[in-house]
């Protein structure tokens, strides 16, 4: 069989399983998630052993430190994964919620009610935690999910998916709510994107430029894109010095290989002579390489020269682009030109300046005096996320269970008709 034929078989099983999941009700879905969290904890030793083997294989193949960090699990990270599944279990069920109700002049009562999307395909690279996050959020919203992870952690992802499937089975729900293609061959990605009849209702890609280019070339189904995280911090002239240093340092160096990590620092020329050396010293002290424009290099001579390409680069590493700007308007213009509509932050004690920035920057997440590291489904209280949507359709920002539903309209009448009968 071709991958397309096999993929249709996967989605056929997923659709049947999704219908059973939706009919089971909120409490049963909660129990399944609680059971899955317990299975992940019980199997932590095996999951970590397999992950360590896959990370070592990637290291021997020449993967850099930032990439290896994205692949790696340790006990704390695995505990966070299990805790995230358990947290999603405690959330209010987003299915069957009346979003609004109204009555027409003719007496018809209308309701907009939340319903599952159906079968969701998730394509992701490197981060095995996405397996559990995406599966748990889909279960919470009564969706089935087909997960195609990166080749470097195929076995780790398979173990996490198996834990989710076993949690479902323990409560009597069909395992095929969560499925993984039999290999990490990119042909499965193409099949997921091109199968518009009998395939997925929505595909969520999470990955680098090559994956996104492949998605744009092949997709025939709705896509909720998770694109580059070219995140900015703008240090305004009214920024508090210690706060600015702390926020930039945390946004960049807490974890450099994640999509909400800071990639470009913009700083006002009014405060740069005093403040940029402090920020640069803190960053370089943590091992961060800086690439700056002429003005930044004149203030901190140790900064390397930035190229035009640096302003749009998602480094996912301990590298930061630095530019001195002539005020808020220039900062906003820079973000509009080079940003990826992911997450952008202003550091200032000037409330009107903050309000102008938050209103003018058209990104999925905008922040005032808060680390970009908080642009995260778990930090938003979603328990996890299926991705950070950077487009404008259906959902933006961290995508949790609520964002994995759509609407249907329920109309209740008492015999109303539009025509005149008999004619």
ChimeraX attribute file (.defattr): number of C-alpha atoms within 10 A of each C-alpha:
attribute: neighborCount
match mode: 1-to-1
recipient: residues
	/A:1	6
	/A:2	10
	/A:3	16
	/A:4	19
	/A:5	11
	/A:6	15
	/A:7	22
	/A:8	20
	/A:9	14
	/A:10	19
	/A:11	27
	/A:12	17
	/A:13	18
	/A:14	27
	/A:15	23
	/A:16	15
	/A:17	22
	/A:18	28
	/A:19	18
	/A:20	16
	/A:21	24
	/A:22	22
	/A:23	11
	/A:24	14
	/A:25	14
	/A:26	21
	/A:27	11
	/A:28	18
	/A:29	24
	/A:30	23
	/A:31	18
	/A:32	27
	/A:33	30
	/A:34	24
	/A:35	23
	/A:36	30
	/A:37	27
	/A:38	19
	/A:39	20
	/A:40	27
	/A:41	17
	/A:42	12
	/A:43	13
	/A:44	19
	/A:45	14
	/A:46	13
	/A:47	22
	/A:48	17
	/A:49	13
	/A:50	19
	/A:51	24
	/A:52	18
	/A:53	14
	/A:54	21
	/A:55	21
	/A:56	15
	/A:57	14
	/A:58	17
	/A:59	14
	/A:60	9
	/A:61	9
	/A:62	10
	/A:63	14
	/A:64	11
	/A:65	13
	/A:66	16
	/A:67	19
	/A:68	20
	/A:69	17
	/A:70	19
	/A:71	22
	/A:72	21
	/A:73	23
	/A:74	15
	/A:75	13
	/A:76	9
	/A:77	12
	/A:78	19
	/A:79	16
	/A:80	16
	/A:81	25
	/A:82	24
	/A:83	19
	/A:84	26
	/A:85	29
	/A:86	22
	/A:87	19
	/A:88	26
	/A:89	26
	/A:90	15
	/A:91	14
	/A:92	14
	/A:93	20
	/A:94	20
	/A:95	22
	/A:96	18
	/A:97	14
	/A:98	16
	/A:99	10
	/A:100	10
	/A:101	13
	/A:102	11
	/A:103	12
	/A:104	8
	/A:105	6
	/A:106	11
	/A:107	13
	/A:108	14
	/A:109	15
	/A:110	16
	/A:111	18
	/A:112	18
	/A:113	19
	/A:114	20
	/A:115	22
	/A:116	27
	/A:117	20
	/A:118	22
	/A:119	28
	/A:120	28
	/A:121	25
	/A:122	27
	/A:123	23
	/A:124	24
	/A:125	19
	/A:126	21
	/A:127	23
	/A:128	27
	/A:129	22
	/A:130	24
	/A:131	28
	/A:132	29
	/A:133	24
	/A:134	28
	/A:135	28
	/A:136	36
	/A:137	29
	/A:138	27
	/A:139	29
	/A:140	31
	/A:141	28
	/A:142	32
	/A:143	28
	/A:144	33
	/A:145	31
	/A:146	27
	/A:147	26
	/A:148	27
	/A:149	29
	/A:150	21
	/A:151	16
	/A:152	20
	/A:153	24
	/A:154	20
	/A:155	18
	/A:156	27
	/A:157	27
	/A:158	21
	/A:159	21
	/A:160	27
	/A:161	26
	/A:162	20
	/A:163	23
	/A:164	31
	/A:165	24
	/A:166	21
	/A:167	24
	/A:168	26
	/A:169	17
	/A:170	16
	/A:171	17
	/A:172	13
	/A:173	20
	/A:174	21
	/A:175	20
	/A:176	22
	/A:177	29
	/A:178	31
	/A:179	23
	/A:180	21
	/A:181	17
	/A:182	11
	/A:183	13
	/A:184	16
	/A:185	14
	/A:186	14
	/A:187	13
	/A:188	20
	/A:189	28
	/A:190	18
	/A:191	20
	/A:192	30
	/A:193	27
	/A:194	18
	/A:195	20
	/A:196	16
	/A:197	10
	/A:198	14
	/A:199	26
	/A:200	30
	/A:201	17
	/A:202	21
	/A:203	26
	/A:204	22
	/A:205	25
	/A:206	26
	/A:207	20
	/A:208	15
	/A:209	11
	/A:210	9
	/A:211	18
	/A:212	17
	/A:213	10
	/A:214	14
	/A:215	22
	/A:216	13
	/A:217	12
	/A:218	16
	/A:219	18
	/A:220	17
	/A:221	17
	/A:222	14
	/A:223	23
	/A:224	24
	/A:225	23
	/A:226	25
	/A:227	22
	/A:228	24
	/A:229	26
	/A:230	25
	/A:231	30
	/A:232	34
	/A:233	30
	/A:234	28
	/A:235	32
	/A:236	27
	/A:237	22
	/A:238	15
	/A:239	21
	/A:240	16
	/A:241	18
	/A:242	11
	/A:243	15
	/A:244	25
	/A:245	22
	/A:246	15
	/A:247	21
	/A:248	29
	/A:249	20
	/A:250	19
	/A:251	23
	/A:252	30
	/A:253	20
	/A:254	14
	/A:255	19
	/A:256	24
	/A:257	21
	/A:258	20
	/A:259	27
	/A:260	26
	/A:261	31
	/A:262	36
	/A:263	28
	/A:264	31
	/A:265	25
	/A:266	28
	/A:267	28
	/A:268	23
	/A:269	20
	/A:270	15
	/A:271	16
	/A:272	23
	/A:273	17
	/A:274	12
	/A:275	22
	/A:276	25
	/A:277	16
	/A:278	16
	/A:279	21
	/A:280	23
	/A:281	15
	/A:282	16
	/A:283	23
	/A:284	16
	/A:285	10
	/A:286	12
	/A:287	12
	/A:288	19
	/A:289	17
	/A:290	23
	/A:291	23
	/A:292	26
	/A:293	19
	/A:294	17
	/A:295	16
	/A:296	29
	/A:297	19
	/A:298	12
	/A:299	16
	/A:300	19
	/A:301	13
	/A:302	16
	/A:303	20
	/A:304	17
	/A:305	16
	/A:306	19
	/A:307	12
	/A:308	9
	/A:309	8
	/A:310	19
	/A:311	25
	/A:312	21
	/A:313	20
	/A:314	24
	/A:315	22
	/A:316	23
	/A:317	21
	/A:318	22
	/A:319	23
	/A:320	28
	/A:321	27
	/A:322	29
	/A:323	23
	/A:324	26
	/A:325	23
	/A:326	14
	/A:327	17
	/A:328	21
	/A:329	12
	/A:330	14
	/A:331	25
	/A:332	21
	/A:333	13
	/A:334	17
	/A:335	24
	/A:336	15
	/A:337	10
	/A:338	18
	/A:339	26
	/A:340	23
	/A:341	26
	/A:342	28
	/A:343	30
	/A:344	31
	/A:345	27
	/A:346	29
	/A:347	27
	/A:348	21
	/A:349	16
	/A:350	13
	/A:351	11
	/A:352	10
	/A:353	17
	/A:354	20
	/A:355	12
	/A:356	13
	/A:357	22
	/A:358	19
	/A:359	11
	/A:360	14
	/A:361	21
	/A:362	18
	/A:363	24
	/A:364	20
	/A:365	23
	/A:366	23
	/A:367	20
	/A:368	19
	/A:369	19
	/A:370	20
	/A:371	26
	/A:372	28
	/A:373	20
	/A:374	16
	/A:375	23
	/A:376	22
	/A:377	21
	/A:378	18
	/A:379	13
	/A:380	14
	/A:381	14
	/A:382	19
	/A:383	25
	/A:384	29
	/A:385	26
	/A:386	28
	/A:387	26
	/A:388	29
	/A:389	26
	/A:390	23
	/A:391	19
	/A:392	13
	/A:393	11
	/A:394	12
	/A:395	18
	/A:396	21
	/A:397	24
	/A:398	24
	/A:399	23
	/A:400	29
	/A:401	28
	/A:402	20
	/A:403	19
	/A:404	26
	/A:405	21
	/A:406	15
	/A:407	17
	/A:408	13
	/A:409	14
	/A:410	12
	/A:411	13
	/A:412	13
	/A:413	11
	/A:414	9
	/A:415	7
	/A:416	10
	/A:417	9
	/A:418	6
	/A:419	7
	/A:420	6
	/A:421	6
	/A:422	4
	/A:423	4
